[in-house]
Amino acid sequence: MKEQRWRQVCVVAGIWLCVGAAMHGQTGSKDQSAGQKGATVTKHAAGTFEVKLTPQAAGETGEDSSLGRFLLDKQFSGDLEGTSKGQMLTASTNVKGSGAYVAIERVSGTLKGREGSFTLQHSGTMTRGAPQLTITVVPDSGTDQLGGLTGTMTIKVIEGKHFYDFEYILPETP
């Protein structure tokens, strides 16, 4: 029974990363007129990523096999070149296609030529196969040339390949 529930937790995690083609993030940022003094412009980055999920021991969850914990290891290519490491917590239910996950990952690399790191916060729910996913840059998490970065990311999976779409605002360099 425990092994069966653990497989369900793994399936929920896999759904987020493999069936996520229909997932949409919310992009709360808006373009402002580039002619205005101090105006900000929403920028766009896109590319692919590879992800490795490593299941972790139950730990504090004890025998509750509806809860899972995974280490994330990603490699980004495209407008964002770099790697990330993070952790994911999942919850499965007895209803097929329903569950949730939260994750935090620290991304290090180059975003359209600007080097640094930043943190992404994931929050996803799936209700009987209908996904809702929000991935947001943690406020004030950008370092080096990515200081001041804000934005949201969406992911799509097409024929097993992972794609990201990143809408962001980044202050101009002085």
N, C-alpha and C positions, 0 to 999 in steps of 0.2 A: 504494500500500500504506500509506504514512504517513497519508494523508488518511482511509483506511478505519479505521485504528486510532484516530485522533483522534476520529472519529465515535463509535466504541465507548466511548471515555473519556467523551465528552459524554453518551452514553446512560446510562452508569453514574451520572453525576451527576444526570441527569434522573430516573432511577429513584428515587433517594433523595428527591427533592423532589416527584415527581409520582405515583409508585406507592406511596408510603409509608403508605398508609391502613392497612396491616396492621402497621406498626411499633409496637413497644412499648418505652418506656424503663423502667428499673427505678427504683423510688422508695424507696430505702433508709430514708427518714424515717418515723417512727411518731408517732402522737398520744400525748400523755401527759395525765393527768387535769388539767383546768384548775383544779381546786381545790388542787393541790399548789403550795407555794411555789416560785417559780422554774421552774414547768412551762413547756414549750413546746408549742405547738399547730401542727400542720401546716395550712397555709392553701392555698387553691386559687385559681388565676386561669385564665381561659380567654378565647379570642378568635381572631382571624384574623391572618394576615400575608401580605404579598406579598413575593416574593423575586426578585431579579435576579441571575443568574449571568453573570459576564464571564470568558470563557476568557483565560488568560495564556499568554505564550510559554513554550516548553519549558524555556528556561534551563538549569539544571544537569542536567536529565534528558536533554539532548541529543536523540538520535534515538529514544529509547525512548518510542514513542507509546502504550504501555500505561499510562503515568503522565500525570496531568493536574493542572493547578493553575487555580483559579478564584477570583475576587474575589466576595464575597457582599455584597449590599446589601439590607436588609430594612426593611419598614415594618410595625410591630405596631399592632393596634387591639384594643379590648376592655379587659379588666382591666389589661393592660400596653399603655400608649400610648407609642410611641417608635420609635427606629430602631436598626439595628445595622449594623456593617461588620465583615467578617471575611475569612478565607481558607480555602479548601478544597483538600485534596489527594486525588486519586482514583487508584485502580488498577483496571484492567479485566483480564479474563482471556480466554482463548480459549473458555471455557465460557459459553454464553448464560445470563444471569441471575446470574453470579457476579462479585464484585468487592468493593471496600472503599473507605471514605473516612474521613478525619479532618478536623475543622475547628475553628477558634477564631473566636468572634465577640464583639465588645464591644457590649453593649446599653446605650443611654442613653435615659432617659425617666422615666415615672411608673408605678409598680406600685401599684395601688389607692390612689392619692393620695400616695404617698411617692416623692420624686424622688431620682435618682441614676443610677449605672451599675453594671454587673457584667459578668463574662465567662462565656460558655458554652463548654464543651468537648464536641465531638461525636465519637463513635466508632461507625462502622457497618460491618457486614459483610452481604453477601448471598450465600447459598449456593444456586445454582440457583433463584433467585426467592424464597427464604425469607429475609426480612430480620431483622436484629437490630440495634437502635439504642439507644444510651445518650447522653443529653444531660444534662450535669451542670454546675451552677454551680461555677466554679473557686473553691476555698476562699480566703477573705479578699479576694475581688476586688470586693466591694460597696463603694460610696462614698456619701458624704453620708447621706441618710435610708435608704439600702439597705445600710448597713454591717452586717456580720454575716449577710447573706443566705446561705442554703444551699438546695439543692433540686435537683429534676430536672424535665425537660420532655419531653413526648412531642408528636409531630406526627402529624396525619392529613391526607390529601388526599382530598376528596370532590368528585367531578365537577369537578376542576381547581382547587378552592378549598382553600387551606391553613389548617389550624386548629392551634392550640397548646393544650396542657393543661399547666399549670405547678403542681406541688406544691412548696411551699416553707415554710421556717421563717425568720421575721424577728423579731429581738428587738423587744419593745415599746419605743416611744419613752419617754424619761424624763419 
